[in-house]
Structure formats: C-alpha cells, structure tokens
C-alpha cells in the first residue's frame, strides 16, 4: 500500500513539474478543460474529414468514368480497390476493416478508450480504396473512426483519468458525423445514444462543442451550409394528414423487416468469410469478383428491359447518394424513368444492395453501413409509395418521394436501434420539417419491431458474441466512469503468506486480522494467487488434517487480479465470473505486487453511492 501511494505521489509531482496537472478536470479546472479540448478535437476532425471526402471524390470520379467507358472495369475496379484494402489492413491495422463503429465501441468499453493513430490513418486509405472503386459502403464508419482516433490520441497527451477519455473519443466521433453529413445535432446524439450510451451533462457539453466547431470549420472551408439531400420545393408543399397514419405505420413495419434482414445477411456473410479457410488477402478479392459479376449482370438486365440512357455503374455500387437524391425528387416519378416507375426494380435493388454491402464489408473491405441503410430505406420506401399509388391510397398532393424519405429514417432506426439519432439525422440531411411527424412515427415503429425480432443492432451483434456487454441504461455508464481506486481497500495482514507455509498460519492470521481471504506471494513479494475464505472453511471441517496441509494445497491461481487503472464495470465482471467475496488489487507491471483486497461489498457500496450522487 505504501509503494502504491509513493507511485501516485511521484506521478503527481512529475505532472506538477511539467505544468500539466492543472489541465486535469480533477485538478480544479472543472469541465472547461474538456470543453476546450473538445473544440480543438472538433476542428481537427473537420479538417481530416474534409481531406477524406475530397480524396474519395477524386478517386470516385476517375473510377466511375472508367467504369462507364469499359464494362470490365466493374470487376477490375473493386478487385484492385478491395485487394489493396486487404493489404493495408493486414499490414497496418486489422481494426480498419469492416464498418468501424463496433471497433470504436469496443475500444471505449474494453480498451480503456485507447485507439492507436495507425488505425485512423489506415481506415482513411482503406475506405477510399473500397468505396472509391465501387464497393458498397458509406462514409460514416471511416469518419467516426478518424474522429475517435484523434480524440483518443489527443486525450492521452494530457493527464486525464480514464473517466474522461471516452468523452474525448466521443467528441471526435460526433465531430466526424457533424462534418461529413453537415449534421451537428445528429452527431451529438449518435455518440450519446450509440457509442457512449450516456446523456449526462458532463459528457454532453464537450461533445456538443466539438460537433459545433466541426460543422463551423467545415462550412467555413467549403463555403456552403446545404443539406446533403435537400428536398425540392415540390415536396415542401407536402402536408401530413391523419388519413396517412396507417400507411406510415405499415411503412415502419416494412422498414423494420428490411433492417433486420440487412443485419442478418451482413452478419451471416461475416461468419461465412471469417470461417472460410483461404488466405486472408484473397477474401476481399473474392468478394470484389462476385460484386463485379453482379454489377455486370445488373447492367445487362437493365439494358434488356429499358431503352433509356443511364449510367453504366449499377445503382448499388458505391454509397448510392445519386440514386437516393433521385428517389427523393417528386418530379422524377412523373418522368419516364424506370427506376421511379417500377416496383419490381426497386424491390430488386433492396436485395442487391444488401448483398453488395455484405460482399464488400464481410469479405474485408472498409466503409460504413449508414449509407447502405439510407439507400435501403429510400428504395424500400419509394417502392411502398408506388404501391400505394397503384392501389389508389396515395392522398392528393402526396408523392412516393415522401415515403422514400421516411423510409430512410425508419431503416436506419431499425438497423441501429437508435430512434432519436435516425430522426435527427434525417431531418438534418434534408432540412425538411414537413415530413418530420411521419419520420418520428415510422422510425419508432421500425425500432420496436426490429428489437422484437432481433435483440442486437447492426453495431452490437458482433460485440455481444465477443463478450462485450453494452448495457442499456445509465447504470452501466456509471460503472465505466468509477475508478477502482475510489473503492476502500482492505489492508493485507502484516505477515506475508507463502505457498510453502503451513495452513495453520492462515488460521492464526484470520484470528488476529479478521481478513476474509488471503493473498499468497513469492519470496520476492510478487503475486501468485489466493486462498479464499470458502476454501478455508471447507478445510476446517477436518481439523485433524490442518497440521498436515500446506497453503499450496488450497491455493487458487485462476482468480483475476484488479489493477489500479481499471473501472468498476470490469471489477463487477470479475466478481460475476468468480463467486468469491474479494479479489486482490495489485500494482501494474510485469511482476504485480499486492496492494490490498477489493471486496464485493465495498464495490456495491461505492456503486450505490454513485447512483445517489447522480
């Protein structure tokens, strides 16, 4: 215990000499330090996101031009792009593959919010190669990981406790969403509802500031403040009526089914590619080959059923923003376009987009799932709107474009289980208040149905299988913020216990010190294991055997130790896995030494106190 106190004192002295300790919120600076650093993270993330988007656009323009000129490029483009992605991921950061957000959540929950900078850099390059070459994915995953990496790296430059690092990671993630989608409000709620699951004021303020600074810097550099999917004036005249309530409820149910189907297909695809016994570098190439073959098949199928001049790049390639914009335009449904007149084509696009995204991400490509969810919602909603028109249930002044817009929010809500985020981000993506009520209704219905069918969201499924429990309330968030060092420690007996000691020594120590369990050490004082009170009581049943037994015969080496940098969520997990009354708190390093005992009762008392404080 003395050694641990000296270590802490030396650290504080070093920070004071460096003039950094005053920056810590725990050192009297209050929350203003977090807010100031959050603003800096927001501005830096905006610069990184702008660079990412511009590079991606350059690659997309060149590749799409080549694919329009030469149909074989529909195969060659994704093969080269995803093949290079596989090399990057293999060489620099395995966390950069897939859609990114689950890796950030895992880093917050289990990785002490530490994200190394190569992960963000690799994610940028890998996503540009994947999406730019035609892979079916979006940009929210990359920018979230870029921002989260910046927040983690910058946060570790300062003497913050682990309690504050998740907030700084959240600042970067919110800033990424804010910049890439020009959606500062949705960026905040994305982090609070999906990443941190924490709506406390302490987390809220820095994240809001980071999101605002990111949006402001982005708008200042790009020189505009327009919605990505700004709806045309015709849709602004749309009026939601009570007669449409049943239609939007049915649309919400339909989108909930689409969202669950998308989640299941993506996860089945991940299982298939993960279990496939071929070289890891070949998997994204195989996925790209199948994607390219689907693309060529779709091009020839469209030429066979329509004579209109269209792009040779299939609608389900890339992020699909061009197709989404068309489906949100009411006048497009009055033209002769096959896309906005054929229920069958839209229904097939829903299936093809699911398959294309699975081939892209499950095989080892890099990108986000948000844009594919928007695409699925737009095509599914537009198809439903066309069906209403054909059966005469579309009200006067209505348009399938309104159902495409509402469908976007509903599928996002159903796939992420984040209703507030989906409602707000669709509002900011379109700036259309006229369909806000049906968006709220359909998104809520879709979320309810999706959670009934499948307990996990698109982000939490794989995490749960890896043993990462996210929780669904403030209780879990509280545990993740309480350091174990705030729990009172039971001191160890004055006499060290060695494995070679007779068991009778423990009986004497218990009588003198009343400790529940005993820590066993090596001759140099390093931790070996414990003898629990339960095992002692079992041994005492046969008192005649006690003089013949050694401590080593009751020694348990399977119990986990607790380190000073852990939070109570990890400690509670340890106690849940092992039915013991106490665990040993040890020093850091390769040869940990015992500091004292952390008891289950003291942990629960500290937790209860935290609940009362909040």
Secondary structure, DSSP 8 states (H G I E B T S, - for coil): -HHHHHHHHHHHHHHHHHT-GGGSGGGTTTTHHHHHHHHHHHHHHHHHHHHHHHHHHHHHHHHHHHHHH-TTHHHHHHHHHHHHHHHHHHHT-GGGSBTSHHHHHHHHHTSTT---HHHHHHHHHHHHHHHHTT-S-BSHHHHHHHHHHHHHHHHTTTT--HHHHHHHHHHHHHHHHHHHHT-HHHHHHHIIIIIS----HHHHHHHHHHHHHHHHHHHHHH-----TT---HHHHT----GGGHHHHHHHHHHHHHHHHHHHHHHHHHHHHHHH--S-HHHHHHHHHHHHHHHHHHHHHHHHHH--S---SS-TTSTT-HHHHHHHT-GGGGGS--STTT-HHHHHHHHHHHHHHHHHHHHTT-B-BSHHHHHHHHHHHHHHHHHHHHHTT-S-TT--HHHHHHHHHHHHHHHHH--HHHHHHHHHHHH--GGGHHHHHHHHHHHHHHHHHH-SS-TTTHHHHHTT----SSHHHHHHTTSBGGGS--B---SS-EETTSBTHHHHHHHHHH--SSEEEE-TTSBEEEEE-HHHHHHHTTSGGGGGG-BGGGT-B--S--EETT-BHHHHHHHHHHS--SEEEEE-SSSS-BEEEEEEHHHHHHHHHHHHHH-
